[in-house]
Amino acid sequence: MDKIDIKICAEIHNGLTAPERGNQNYLFLSPVDEKYAPGYLTVIKRPMDLGTLKKNLDRDVYASRHEFYSDCQLIFENALLYNKDIPDNKFVLDPARSMMRAFEKLRKAAERKAARLSGGTVKADSASGSSSSTTGKKKISIKVKRKKSTTDISKADEPPKKKPKLKLKMSSDKSSFSKSLSNAQKVEDLPMTLSRRAQCYKIYNSLKRRRPTECRWFLKPVTDPMIVRDYKEKIKSPMDLGTISQKLDKNKYNTVGEFVDDLRLVASNCLIYNTTINDSFRPVAVDFLTTTEELCRYFILKHEAPKKPYRSILYCWVECMKVIDEAIKLTNPDDGHQTAWFFLHPVNYFCGGQWPDGYLDKIEKPIDLGCVVKNLILGVYDSVDEFVRDCKLVTENCRKAYAGDASNASMVDKATRLQMMMEKHLNQLVIFDKSDKGTKAREKASKTMTMKRPDKEFLKGILKELRAATYTDKVAKITESATLHFDKPVDTTIFTDYTKYVDTPMDLETIAKKIDQGVYVTAEDFEYDVSLVFKNCERYNLPKKNVHMLTIGKHTAKLFRKMFAEKMAAVGGGTARRPTLPTAANRGAGGKKRPPSPLPAADSKTVKRVSILVKNT
């Protein structure tokens, strides 16, 4: 396939896997497990899923975009074929049909764009790649002059019924294809180069150093057996800092935007899952995300300007989260339980994974507060109005679905109370957005943080202290310099295959020269280079199973991280607080001690983390 075809296929795939389609696409992201679908491979001769589709696309398996279309359509045809005669699997059929319609819209929009890029007209392609015959007339490119739309290929709609004004244009417009896949923001998919990956490492290292107390909750996946099942049911895209680090090390990120989305996903997952009243995890996630956004603006946006490598989060996202927090705090007057409980997650979560009968026929866009939070943090919303619209839609859907149903009158009552409370705060948010305070807040949010250039003597002191460190072999009881093997550049005449494993060599002698030359603009630049020395050691020696070098590298890297954090804390460049060990009391996610709660001890007894499964809402 040529570049245009690859771009088209990537946009369609991203449109199908977009967060706003999370209520439908989660069934098709991975291969079907026959353990949960008996006889699947007997009925379905050629399985296909969105994950496999992406792998095929990355490996250049498809000769044309029409082959990609065929496999894409096959995903949903397989779902309809296998589940059509199974009454209990109706919850699969509706999302499959919805995704099929979405694919058709995306394909048609992509074909229109392809025609503009190639300077021709749109062929009547089918998903299998067939096309109608064309005449011998000269092809022309038609540019439709219409009012700007906030939609794009991932939210493509059918052309308007009214006949638009046409403007003939003989040349193709290739620049029009560089629109964002998820919203109206003009985001460019910047490939992850070595220099950009270095910036991502700086963000990751700086975040852990500046926010050690917050980051400790997100270092590893949630594995606590008490909550892991409930967590996986609520969180469809788990993410943690350890996984992000591994993806960076293995070069799994194709674009800078994917890295930023994963960092944001860590915070959004925490906010979506931890929804008890005054939950102490929520401010932790907000602080984590605040620092993340500041670092991303400094190390990515500042360096890539005027390009826009990732979606911008709303300037007032913290104020938006306060609206969600107020909704979470609302309680029922009769029993004191959370009013918003049944609006925090998709309806099918409370119904054993299935949508209530007729629900999807009545509700055009199922949405919940968890989905709103995810859209907000991942930058799906372009304006406050879009956030407000979705917040209102959460309760409107409930009232519309259960209107006139006496058995669900209590749900309608909860939706009404929640809507009244939220409207008050949403109206204040809209007023703030249009006020002078909102304008000033918007300007403030667009500014990047300032970082003081590190003093040369300060960096030399750290390097001198690191070079003086020692390592004692536990078995041989031999003490040697911890940095002996890292002080000089690696001799590639001896280690002839070194450059096959290491793309950016680095050593302490080179770092010392860069300090003298004033190369380091920020402390993070220095930190990255020193960390790179030990990462290179791991990359080269791990495949060769050189245990001694690996052990020295890990030991010295740990010494440097601790030393650097303490030195930076002393000059006001971070905090040296170390995570405290968990105790048996007050354990939370992952079996760790929960962060301090803002509630008094007497009131905290009433705040319980519960997981319930309701068959009918």
C-alpha positions in Angstrom: 0.0 0.0 0.0 1.1 3.6 -0.6 1.3 6.2 2.1 -2.2 7.5 1.4 -3.7 4.0 1.8 -1.8 3.4 5.0 -3.0 6.7 6.4 -6.6 5.9 5.5 -6.4 2.5 7.2 -4.8 3.9 10.3 -7.5 6.6 10.6 -10.3 4.0 10.3 -8.7 1.8 12.9 -8.2 4.7 15.3 -11.8 5.8 14.7 -13.1 2.3 15.6 -11.0 2.1 18.7 -11.6 5.7 19.8 -12.6 6.2 23.5 -16.0 7.5 22.6 -16.8 4.1 21.2 -15.6 2.2 24.3 -19.1 0.9 25.1 -19.2 -1.0 21.7 -15.6 -1.7 20.6 -14.4 -3.5 23.8 -15.8 -6.8 22.6 -13.7 -6.7 19.4 -10.3 -5.5 20.6 -8.8 -8.9 21.2 -9.1 -12.4 19.7 -12.2 -14.4 20.9 -11.3 -16.9 23.6 -13.0 -20.2 22.8 -13.2 -20.9 26.6 -15.9 -18.3 26.7 -17.3 -19.0 23.2 -17.6 -22.8 22.8 -17.3 -24.0 19.2 -16.3 -20.6 17.9 -13.5 -21.9 15.6 -15.9 -24.5 14.2 -18.4 -21.8 13.1 -15.9 -19.1 12.3 -13.4 -20.2 9.7 -11.3 -17.0 9.7 -11.3 -15.1 13.1 -10.4 -11.5 13.1 -10.3 -8.7 15.7 -9.2 -5.0 15.9 -5.9 -6.0 17.6 -4.9 -8.4 14.9 -6.0 -5.9 12.3 -3.6 -3.3 13.7 -0.8 -5.9 13.8 -1.4 -6.8 10.1 -1.4 -3.1 9.2 1.9 -2.5 11.0 3.5 -5.5 9.3 2.3 -4.4 5.9 0.3 -7.5 5.3 -2.3 -5.8 3.2 -1.6 -5.2 -0.5 -4.4 -2.6 -0.7 -6.8 -0.7 1.5 -9.6 -2.8 0.2 -8.1 -5.9 1.7 -8.0 -4.0 5.0 -11.7 -3.1 4.6 -12.5 -6.8 4.0 -10.8 -7.9 7.3 -12.3 -4.9 9.2 -15.8 -5.9 8.1 -15.1 -9.6 8.8 -14.7 -8.8 12.5 -18.3 -7.7 12.9 -19.7 -10.3 10.4 -18.1 -13.0 12.5 -19.8 -11.7 15.7 -23.2 -11.6 14.0 -22.8 -15.1 12.5 -21.7 -16.8 15.7 -24.1 -15.0 18.1 -27.3 -14.8 15.9 -28.8 -18.0 17.3 -27.7 -17.6 20.9 -30.4 -15.7 22.9 -28.1 -14.9 25.8 -25.6 -13.2 23.5 -27.9 -10.4 22.4 -25.6 -8.0 24.1 -23.0 -8.8 21.4 -25.3 -8.3 18.4 -26.2 -4.6 19.1 -22.6 -3.5 19.5 -21.6 -5.5 16.4 -24.3 -3.8 14.3 -23.3 -0.4 15.7 -19.6 -1.0 14.9 -20.6 -2.1 11.4 -22.4 1.1 10.8 -19.5 3.1 12.3 -17.1 1.3 9.9 -19.2 2.1 6.9 -19.3 5.8 7.8 -15.6 5.9 8.4 -14.9 4.1 5.1 -17.1 6.4 3.1 -15.4 9.5 4.7 -12.0 8.0 4.1 -12.8 7.3 0.4 -13.9 10.9 0.0 -10.6 12.1 1.4 -8.7 9.7 -0.7 -10.3 11.0 -3.8 -9.4 14.6 -2.9 -5.8 13.5 -2.3 -5.5 11.6 -5.5 -7.3 14.3 -7.5 -10.1 12.0 -8.6 -13.7 11.2 -7.8 -14.8 8.7 -5.2 -15.3 5.2 -6.5 -18.2 3.1 -5.3 -16.0 0.7 -3.4 -17.5 -2.0 -1.3 -15.9 -3.3 1.8 -14.5 -6.3 -0.1 -12.8 -4.0 -2.6 -15.0 -4.2 -5.7 -15.7 -1.0 -7.6 -17.9 0.3 -10.3 -16.7 1.0 -13.8 -15.5 4.5 -14.5 -16.0 6.5 -17.6 -13.3 8.0 -19.8 -14.1 11.6 -18.7 -11.4 13.6 -17.1 -11.5 13.4 -13.4 -11.7 16.6 -11.3 -11.4 17.3 -7.7 -14.4 18.9 -6.1 -14.0 21.0 -3.0 -17.1 21.5 -0.9 -17.3 24.9 0.6 -19.3 24.5 3.8 -19.3 25.6 7.3 -16.5 24.2 9.5 -17.5 21.2 11.4 -16.2 20.0 14.8 -16.3 16.4 13.6 -13.7 14.4 11.8 -13.1 11.0 10.4 -13.5 9.2 13.8 -17.0 10.8 14.1 -17.9 10.9 10.5 -21.5 11.5 9.5 -23.4 11.2 6.3 -23.2 14.3 4.0 -25.9 16.9 4.7 -29.1 16.7 2.8 -29.0 20.3 1.7 -27.1 20.8 -1.5 -23.8 22.6 -0.6 -22.2 25.3 -2.7 -19.6 23.7 -4.9 -16.3 25.1 -5.8 -14.3 23.3 -8.6 -10.7 22.8 -7.9 -8.4 21.1 -10.4 -5.5 20.4 -7.9 -5.7 18.0 -5.0 -5.4 19.3 -1.5 -3.2 16.9 0.5 -2.9 19.1 3.5 -6.6 18.5 4.4 -5.8 15.0 5.4 -3.8 15.9 8.5 -6.8 16.4 10.8 -7.1 14.8 14.3 -8.7 11.4 14.4 -10.5 11.9 17.7 -11.7 15.5 17.7 -11.5 18.8 15.9 -8.0 19.6 17.2 -5.4 19.5 14.5 -3.1 16.9 16.0 -0.2 15.6 14.1 0.9 12.0 14.5 4.6 12.7 15.1 6.6 9.4 14.9 8.5 8.4 18.0 12.1 9.2 17.0 15.2 8.9 19.3 15.1 12.5 20.3 11.4 12.4 21.1 11.7 9.2 23.0 14.4 11.0 25.1 11.9 13.7 25.9 9.4 11.1 27.0 12.0 9.5 29.3 12.7 13.0 30.8 9.0 13.4 31.5 8.7 9.9 33.1 11.9 10.3 35.3 10.9 13.9 36.3 7.4 12.8 37.2 8.6 10.0 39.5 11.1 12.3 41.2 8.8 15.3 41.6 5.7 13.2 42.7 7.1 10.1 44.5 4.2 10.0 46.9 1.6 10.1 44.2 3.5 7.9 41.7 3.9 5.0 44.1 0.3 4.1 43.7 0.7 3.8 39.9 4.0 1.9 39.6 2.5 -1.5 39.1 -0.8 -3.0 37.8 -3.6 -3.5 40.2 -3.3 -7.1 41.5 -5.1 -7.1 44.8 -7.3 -10.2 44.8 -10.0 -8.4 46.8 -10.7 -5.9 44.0 -8.9 -7.1 40.8 -12.0 -8.7 39.3 -14.2 -5.7 40.0 -11.4 -3.5 38.7 -11.1 -5.3 35.4 -14.9 -5.1 34.9 -14.9 -1.3 35.4 -11.5 -0.5 33.8 -11.2 -1.8 30.2 -7.8 -0.3 29.5 -5.5 -0.7 32.6 -2.3 1.3 32.6 0.5 1.9 35.1 3.9 3.6 35.1 5.8 0.3 35.0 4.0 -0.7 31.8 4.8 2.8 30.3 8.5 2.3 31.2 8.5 -1.1 29.5 6.8 0.3 26.4 9.4 3.1 26.2 12.3 0.6 26.7 10.9 -1.7 24.0 10.1 1.2 21.6 6.4 0.2 21.5 5.1 3.7 21.1 4.6 4.7 17.4 3.8 8.3 18.2 4.3 10.9 20.9 0.6 11.1 21.4 0.3 7.5 22.4 2.8 8.1 25.2 0.9 11.1 26.5 -2.4 9.2 26.3 -1.0 6.4 28.4 0.1 8.8 31.1 -3.3 10.4 31.2 -4.9 6.9 31.2 -3.2 6.2 34.6 -5.0 9.2 36.2 -8.3 8.6 34.4 -8.5 5.0 35.5 -7.9 6.0 39.1 -10.6 8.6 39.0 -13.1 6.2 37.3 -12.6 3.4 39.7 -12.2 5.3 43.0 -15.6 6.9 43.4 -16.5 6.7 47.1 -17.5 9.9 48.8 -14.4 12.0 49.6 -12.2 9.2 48.3 -8.6 9.9 49.2 -7.3 8.5 45.9 -9.0 11.2 43.8 -6.8 14.2 44.8 -3.7 12.0 44.3 -4.8 11.4 40.7 -5.5 15.1 40.1 -2.1 16.1 41.5 -0.4 13.4 39.4 -2.2 14.6 36.2 -1.5 18.3 36.9 2.3 17.6 37.1 2.1 15.3 34.0 0.4 18.1 31.9 3.0 20.7 33.0 5.9 18.4 32.1 4.4 17.4 28.7 3.9 21.0 27.8 7.5 21.8 28.7 9.3 18.8 27.2 7.0 18.1 24.2 4.9 21.0 23.1 7.7 23.6 23.7 10.1 21.6 21.5 7.6 20.7 18.8 5.9 24.1 18.4 4.0 25.0 16.3 3.2 21.4 15.7 0.6 19.8 18.0 1.7 16.2 18.8 -1.2 15.3 21.2 -4.7 16.3 22.1 -5.0 19.3 24.4 -6.9 18.8 27.7 -9.5 21.4 28.6 -7.8 24.4 30.3 -10.4 24.1 33.2 -10.3 20.3 33.5 -9.7 20.7 37.3 -13.0 22.7 37.6 -14.7 20.1 35.5 -13.5 17.4 37.9 -15.0 19.4 40.8 -18.4 19.1 39.1 -18.0 15.3 39.0 -16.8 15.3 42.6 -20.0 17.2 43.6 -22.1 14.6 41.8 -20.3 11.8 43.6 -21.0 13.5 47.0 -24.8 13.6 46.5 -26.7 11.1 48.6 -30.3 9.9 48.7 -32.5 11.5 51.4 -34.1 8.2 52.3 -31.2 5.8 52.8 -28.1 8.0 52.6 -26.5 6.0 49.7 -24.7 7.6 46.8 -27.3 9.0 44.3 -24.8 8.8 41.4 -23.8 5.2 42.0 -25.7 3.8 39.0 -24.5 6.6 36.8 -20.7 6.1 37.4 -20.3 3.2 35.0 -22.1 1.8 31.9 -25.6 0.4 32.4 -24.5 -3.0 31.2 -22.0 -3.2 34.1 -24.9 -3.2 36.5 -26.8 -5.8 34.4 -24.2 -8.6 34.3 -22.6 -7.4 31.2 -25.8 -7.2 29.1 -27.8 -4.1 28.1 -31.4 -4.1 29.3 -33.9 -5.1 26.7 -34.6 -2.3 24.3 -32.2 0.1 26.0 -30.0 0.6 22.9 -33.1 1.1 20.7 -34.1 4.1 22.9 -30.7 5.5 23.6 -28.6 6.7 20.7 -25.5 7.5 22.7 -25.0 5.5 25.9 -22.8 7.4 28.3 -21.9 7.5 32.0 -19.9 9.7 34.3 -16.9 7.4 34.1 -16.9 7.8 30.3 -17.2 11.6 30.7 -14.1 11.6 33.0 -12.1 9.5 30.5 -13.1 11.8 27.6 -12.2 14.9 29.6 -8.7 13.6 30.6 -7.8 12.1 27.2 -8.6 15.5 25.5 -11.7 14.4 23.6 -13.6 17.5 24.5 -12.7 20.7 22.6 -14.9 23.0 24.7 -16.6 23.3 28.0 -20.0 23.1 26.1 -19.1 19.6 25.0 -18.3 18.5 28.5 -21.6 20.1 29.8 -23.6 18.4 27.0 -22.3 14.9 27.9 -22.8 15.5 31.7 -26.5 16.3 31.0 -26.8 13.4 28.7 -26.0 10.9 31.5 -29.2 11.7 33.4 -31.3 12.4 30.3 -30.6 8.9 29.0 -31.9 7.4 32.2 -35.1 9.4 32.2 -35.6 8.6 28.5 -35.0 4.9 28.9 -37.2 4.4 32.0 -39.9 7.0 31.4 -43.3 5.6 32.2 -41.8 2.4 33.8 -43.2 2.2 37.3 -40.7 -0.5 38.3 -37.8 2.0 37.6 -39.4 5.1 39.1 -36.7 5.3 41.7 -34.0 5.4 39.0 -35.8 8.3 37.3 -36.1 10.1 40.6 -32.3 9.7 41.2 -31.6 10.9 37.7 -33.8 14.0 38.3 -32.1 14.8 41.6 -28.7 14.4 40.1 -29.6 16.5 37.1 -30.8 19.3 39.3 -27.7 19.3 41.3 -25.3 19.1 38.4 -27.1 21.8 36.4 -26.3 24.3 39.1 -22.6 23.5 39.0 -22.5 23.2 35.2 -24.2 26.6 34.8 -21.5 28.1 37.0 -18.8 26.4 34.9 -20.3 27.9 31.7 -20.4 31.4 33.3 -16.8 30.9 34.4 -15.8 29.8 30.9 -17.2 33.0 29.3 -15.9 35.4 32.0 -12.7 37.3 32.3 -11.5 34.8 34.9 -12.0 32.1 32.3 -10.0 34.0 29.8 -7.1 34.5 32.3 -7.3 30.8 33.3 -7.1 29.9 29.6 -4.0 32.0 29.1 -2.4 30.6 32.2 -3.0 27.0 31.1 -1.3 27.7 27.8 1.9 28.8 29.4 4.8 26.3 30.0 6.4 25.9 33.3 9.8 27.5 33.9 12.9 25.5 34.8 16.1 27.0 36.1 19.3 26.1 34.2 21.3 23.8 36.6 24.6 25.2 37.9 27.7 23.5 36.4 29.3 23.0 39.8 26.1 21.4 41.1 26.1 18.8 38.3 29.9 18.2 38.7 29.3 17.6 42.4 26.7 14.9 41.7 29.0 13.3 39.0 32.0 13.3 41.4 30.0 11.7 44.2 28.6 9.1 41.8 32.2 8.3 40.5 33.2 7.7 44.1 30.5 5.1 44.7 31.6 1.5 45.3 30.0 -1.9 44.7 30.7 -5.1 46.8 30.1 -8.4 45.2 28.0 -10.4 47.8 29.5 -13.8 46.7 33.2 -12.9 46.1 33.2 -10.2 48.8 35.2 -8.0 46.5 34.7 -4.2 46.5 35.3 -2.3 43.3 34.4 1.1 41.8 30.7 1.1 40.9 31.3 3.3 37.8 34.6 1.8 36.6 32.9 0.2 33.5 30.9 3.4 32.8 33.5 6.1 32.9 34.9 5.8 29.4 33.1 5.2 26.0 32.7 1.6 25.1 35.5 0.4 22.8 33.6 -0.9 19.7 36.7 -2.5 18.3 36.5 -5.0 21.2 32.7 -5.1 21.5 32.0 -5.1 17.8 28.3 -5.7 18.1 27.7 -3.0 20.7 25.9 -0.6 18.2 23.5 -3.4 17.3 22.0 -3.2 20.8 22.7 0.4 21.7 21.5 3.3 19.5 22.7 6.2 21.6 26.0 5.4 23.5 26.7 7.4 26.6 29.4 7.5 29.3 30.4 9.6 32.4 33.3 11.2 30.6 31.1 12.4 27.8 28.6 13.7 30.4 31.5 15.6 32.1 32.4 17.3 28.8 28.7 18.3 28.2 28.6 19.9 31.6 31.7 22.0 30.8 30.2 23.0 27.5 27.0 24.1 29.1 24.9 21.7 27.1 22.4 20.8 29.9 19.5 23.3 29.9 17.6 21.4 32.6 18.4 19.0 35.4 16.3 16.5 33.5 18.6 16.6 30.6 21.5 15.6 32.9 19.4 13.0 34.6 18.5 11.4 31.3 22.1 11.1 30.1 23.2 9.5 33.4 20.3 7.1 33.3 21.0 6.3 29.7 24.4 5.0 30.7 22.9 2.3 32.8 20.0 1.6 30.4 22.6 0.9 27.7 24.4 -1.5 30.1 21.1 -3.4 30.5 20.3 -3.4 26.8 23.7 -4.8 25.8 24.2 -7.3 28.7 20.7 -8.7 29.2 20.6 -10.7 26.0 24.1 -12.0 26.8 23.1 -12.9 30.3 26.1 -11.0 31.8 24.9 -11.1 35.4 27.8 -9.3 36.9 27.5 -6.2 34.7 23.7 -6.2 35.0 24.0 -6.2 38.8 26.5 -3.4 38.9 24.4 -1.4 36.5 21.2 -1.7 38.5 23.1 -1.0 41.8 24.7 2.2 40.4 21.5 3.4 38.7 19.6 3.0 42.1 22.4 4.9 43.9 22.1 7.7 41.3 18.3 8.0 41.5 18.4 8.4 45.3 21.4 10.8 45.2 19.9 12.9 42.5 16.5 13.1 44.2 18.0 14.2 47.4 20.3 16.8 45.8 17.4 18.3 43.7 15.2 18.4 46.8 17.8 20.4 48.6 17.8 23.1 45.9 14.0 23.1 45.5 13.8 21.0 42.3 11.7 18.2 43.7 10.9 16.2 46.8 13.0 13.6 48.5 10.1 12.0 50.3 10.2 8.3 49.8 7.1 6.1 49.8 6.3 4.6 53.2 5.9 0.9 53.6 2.3 -0.4 53.7 0.8 -1.5 57.0 -1.9 -4.0 57.8 -4.4 -1.2 58.5 -6.3 0.9 55.9 -5.1 -0.9 52.8 -6.4 0.1 49.4 -5.7 -0.7 45.8 -2.9 -3.2 45.2 -2.7 -4.0 49.0 -1.0 -0.7 49.7 -1.8 1.8 52.5 -4.3 4.3 51.3 -3.3 8.0 51.2 -4.5 10.1 54.1 -8.3 10.7 53.9 -9.6 14.3 54.3 -12.4 12.9 56.5 -12.1 12.8 60.3 -11.5 9.3 61.8 -15.0 9.1 63.2 -16.7 9.9 59.9 -14.4 7.6 57.9 -16.2 4.5 59.2 -19.2 5.4 57.1 -17.1 5.5 53.9 -16.9 1.9 52.6 -15.6 0.6 49.3 -18.2 -1.8 48.0 -18.7 -3.7 44.8 -22.3 -4.8 43.9 -23.7 -6.4 40.8 -27.3 -5.5 40.0 -29.2 -7.8 37.6 -31.9 -5.2 36.7 -31.8 -1.4 36.9 
